[in-house]
Each structure stands twice: as C-alpha cells, then as structure tokens.
Amino acid sequence: VQLQASGGGLVQPGGSLRLSCAVSGFTLDDYTIGWFRQAPGKEREGVSCFNSAVAVGSTYYEDSVKDRFTISKDNAKNMLYLQMNSLKPEDTAIYYCAVYARRTQDSGFFYCLRPYMFDYWGKGTLVTVSS
C-alpha cells in the first residue's frame, strides 16, 4: 500500500496549486480521504476530509480554507486531489494525504479531528506561499 503526494511547490500569494495523491495497493471505493498539513512549529491539522459514503456532512473544510480549497477523488484513477486557490502565506506547510480504509457513516468533520484513525499516509509535499 502506498500513497504518493505531489504537486507542491513555491507559489505567490493569490496563486493556485493542485495537490495530487496517487493510491496503490487498494481501491478507494467509498473510503474516507483527507488532507492534513503541518506548518513549522505547529501541530498537524486537518485541512479537508471527505467521506463519499454519507449524504449529509460528507465534506469538511477547516475554516481558514473554506471557499478556497476543494477536495475531490477519482475512484477510477485511484487518485485524491486538493485544489488550492487564493493561496496565502499562512497556507505554507507540508501537506499530507491520508485514507481511512473502511466504509462508515461518520462525517468528514469527524475524521478531520481524528487523524490517528487514518490507516495510510503519504509522505507529504511542501507548499510554500511567498512573494
């Protein structure tokens, strides 16, 4: 099982990046996916989580990224994505993709508060927002 995150880099404030995460070793199906980040000197935080198995509350975004970031997945390609627009310097961090490999009825919010529940993690990709 492997998760490989990519797409990070240096971008100016106001710019966009699309993070990708290739999953191998199992199929995504209706498993919960998540993107987390850790900035220097700070704890890891849940950026966005998505449980496609639930109709209500499937998607969670941390307040600071609402209306700027979009989480998605492509089951056919076994890929996770995080589209990041209007980037700010405070978005600078290492971003990690993660998968909770069980079908459940819990919300995206539930999982983003519990990163320890995720079974598989990518190694992270660095996003730097600076002029």
C-alpha positions as CSV (number, residue, x, y, z in Angstrom):
1,V,0.0,0.0,0.0
2,Q,1.4,3.4,-1.0
3,L,0.2,6.9,-1.1
4,Q,2.3,9.3,-3.1
5,A,1.6,13.0,-2.8
6,S,2.7,15.5,-5.4
7,G,2.0,19.0,-6.7
8,G,3.6,21.1,-4.0
9,G,5.9,24.0,-4.8
10,L,6.6,27.7,-4.4
11,V,3.7,30.0,-5.4
12,Q,3.0,33.7,-4.9
13,P,0.2,34.9,-2.7
14,G,-3.1,34.7,-4.6
15,G,-1.9,31.8,-6.7
16,S,-3.2,28.3,-7.1
17,L,-1.8,24.8,-6.8
18,R,-3.4,21.4,-7.2
19,L,-2.1,18.6,-5.0
20,S,-2.5,15.1,-6.1
21,C,-2.2,11.8,-4.3
22,A,-1.8,8.5,-6.1
23,V,-3.0,5.5,-4.2
24,S,-1.7,2.0,-4.9
25,G,-2.4,-1.3,-3.2
26,F,-6.1,-0.9,-2.7
27,T,-9.0,0.8,-4.4
28,L,-10.5,4.0,-2.9
29,D,-14.1,2.9,-3.1
30,D,-16.2,4.8,-0.5
31,Y,-13.3,5.2,1.9
32,T,-12.8,8.5,3.7
33,I,-10.0,10.6,2.3
34,G,-8.2,13.5,4.0
35,W,-5.7,16.2,3.5
36,F,-3.7,17.4,6.5
37,R,-0.9,19.9,6.9
38,Q,1.8,20.8,9.3
39,A,3.5,24.2,9.3
40,P,6.8,24.8,11.0
41,G,6.4,24.9,14.8
42,K,2.8,24.0,14.6
43,E,0.8,20.8,15.1
44,R,-0.7,18.9,12.3
45,E,-4.2,20.0,11.4
46,G,-7.0,18.6,9.2
47,V,-7.4,20.8,6.1
48,S,-10.2,18.8,4.5
49,C,-11.8,15.4,4.8
50,F,-14.4,13.7,2.6
51,N,-16.5,10.6,3.2
52,S,-18.3,9.8,0.0
53,A,-20.4,7.1,1.8
54,V,-22.6,9.7,3.6
55,A,-25.1,12.0,2.0
56,V,-25.0,14.7,4.7
57,G,-21.8,16.1,6.2
58,S,-19.6,14.3,3.8
59,T,-17.2,17.1,3.3
60,Y,-15.3,19.2,5.9
61,Y,-13.1,22.2,5.4
62,E,-11.0,23.9,8.0
63,D,-12.4,27.4,8.5
64,S,-9.4,29.2,7.0
65,V,-9.6,27.3,3.7
66,K,-13.3,27.4,3.1
67,D,-14.2,28.7,-0.3
68,R,-10.6,28.5,-1.4
69,F,-9.8,24.8,-1.3
70,T,-11.7,21.9,-2.9
71,I,-11.2,18.2,-2.0
72,S,-12.0,15.5,-4.5
73,K,-11.2,12.0,-5.6
74,D,-11.3,9.9,-8.8
75,N,-12.1,6.3,-7.9
76,A,-11.4,5.2,-11.5
77,K,-7.8,6.6,-11.3
78,N,-7.4,5.9,-7.6
79,M,-6.4,9.5,-7.0
80,L,-7.1,12.1,-4.4
81,Y,-6.9,15.8,-5.1
82,L,-6.8,19.1,-3.3
83,Q,-7.3,22.2,-5.4
84,M,-6.0,25.3,-3.6
85,N,-6.9,28.7,-4.8
86,S,-6.2,32.2,-3.5
87,L,-3.3,30.9,-1.5
88,K,-2.0,32.9,1.5
89,P,1.4,32.8,3.2
90,E,-0.3,31.1,6.2
91,D,-1.0,28.2,3.9
92,T,2.7,27.4,3.9
93,A,3.1,23.8,5.2
94,I,3.8,20.3,4.4
95,Y,0.6,18.7,3.1
96,Y,-0.2,15.0,3.6
97,C,-2.8,12.9,2.0
98,A,-4.5,10.1,4.0
99,V,-7.0,7.4,3.7
100,Y,-9.3,5.7,6.3
101,A,-9.8,2.3,4.7
102,R,-13.3,1.5,6.0
103,R,-16.8,2.3,4.9
104,T,-18.5,4.2,7.6
105,Q,-21.3,6.7,8.1
106,D,-19.3,9.3,10.0
107,S,-18.9,12.9,8.7
108,G,-15.8,14.4,7.1
109,F,-15.6,16.7,10.2
110,F,-15.4,13.6,12.5
111,Y,-12.4,12.3,10.7
112,C,-10.5,15.5,10.3
113,L,-10.5,15.9,14.1
114,R,-9.1,12.3,14.4
115,P,-6.0,12.0,12.1
116,Y,-4.9,9.0,14.2
117,M,-7.8,7.0,12.7
118,F,-6.3,7.2,9.2
119,D,-4.7,3.9,8.1
120,Y,-2.5,5.1,5.3
121,W,-0.5,8.3,4.8
122,G,1.5,9.8,2.0
123,K,5.0,11.3,2.7
124,G,3.9,14.8,2.2
125,T,4.5,17.6,-0.3
126,L,5.8,21.1,0.6
127,V,3.7,24.1,-0.3
128,T,5.4,27.5,0.1
129,V,3.4,30.6,-0.4
130,S,5.7,33.6,-0.7
131,S,6.4,36.7,-2.8
